[in-house]
Every structure is written in C-alpha cells, then in structure tokens.
Amino acid sequence: MRREELKFSFDQIMTDENDKNRMLNNILKQTEKRSAYAFYYFKKAIPALVLELLWQEAY
C-alpha cells in the first residue's frame, strides 16, 4: 500500500489520534527495516557471486 492509502485507511478507524499515529508509525518503520535488510543481503550476495564466477573459471 502507498503512504497515502495507509493514511486514508487510518482516517476511517474510530480511535484516538495517538493510537492512529502509533499504528501508522509502526507500519512505516517496518517498511524501513525491510529496505535496510535488503541492502545487507545484497552486500552478502555480491561476494558469493564473485566466488562462484571464479570457481567456474577455475574448472
């Protein structure tokens, strides 16, 4: 979901403003965490790819 869609969805919920902000912030932080992990896995994949290519050339 896009950020605007999330905000619209949370506007429909009948809770106080603090609860809405807390839930929205938790969802957005989770998205940021996922993108940080993707970069970490990408850093691990590059050396593995280089090793595989070197291994293929050796044989």
Summary of the structure (lengths in Angstrom):
residues: 59
radius of gyration: 20.5
end to end distance: 47.3
largest distance: 65.7
contacts: 112
relative contact order: 0.08
helix: 86%
strand: 0%
